[in-house]
Amino acid sequence: MSASIRVNGERRTTAAETLEALLRELGLDPGVKGLAIAHNGAVAPRGRWSQTALRPDDEVEIVRPARGG
């Protein structure tokens, strides 16, 4: 499957079928503390990332911790 979705405001084509697979495709570790995802405007619980299917035109916002001080 290949779907066109929006990730952090940018349109992209992905082969990922779940939120967890999308993170891995983007080179992000799903186990990192502080990582959060909104899927179609709702917070996606971390425990469901591997089961939350992506569909064409979905909107995903990924928030991750930043270093600094």
N, C-alpha and C positions, 0 to 999 in steps of 0.2 A: 504494500500500500504506500502511496505517496500522497501527501495532503499539503495544501497551502494553508498555513496558519499565520497568526500574527504573534510575534514574541517580543515583548518589551517595545511594542509600537512599530516593529519592523516586520514586513511580510517576508515569509521564508517558506520554502518547500522542505518537508521533512519526511523521512521514512519511518520515524518513530511512531509507535502505536499507542504508547502510554506516556504520562508525564515523566516517569522515571527514565524511560528510554530516551526521551527528549533531553533530559539533563545530561545523560551519558553522551549523547550525540554532540552536545555543546561543550563537552569536556569538563563537566561539573560533577563533583562527587555528591550523590544524593545523601550521604551520611554526614556531610559537613554541618556543624552546629550553626544555627542562625539563618539557614537557608529557608526561604518561604516562597510559596507559589500561590498565585491567584489564577483560577481557571474560569474563564467567562464571567469575571466579576466577583467570584466567591472564593474565599480562602479554601485551598485544597489541603485537607489533613495529610500530614506526612505519611501516616500509615496506609493511605489509599493511593499514593502516587503510582505504585506498580500496577494498580487495577483501574486507574482512571484513564479511559480511552480518549484519544485525540480524534477529532473529526475535522473535515474541511471547514475553514473559516473560524475555528476556535481562536480565542484570544487568551494568551498566557503571559502573565507578568511574573518575572523571577526576581526576587530580592535576595541579595547575598551580602554577607558581612564584608566590610571594607576595612583595610588596615589604616591606621592613622591615629591621630590623637589630638 
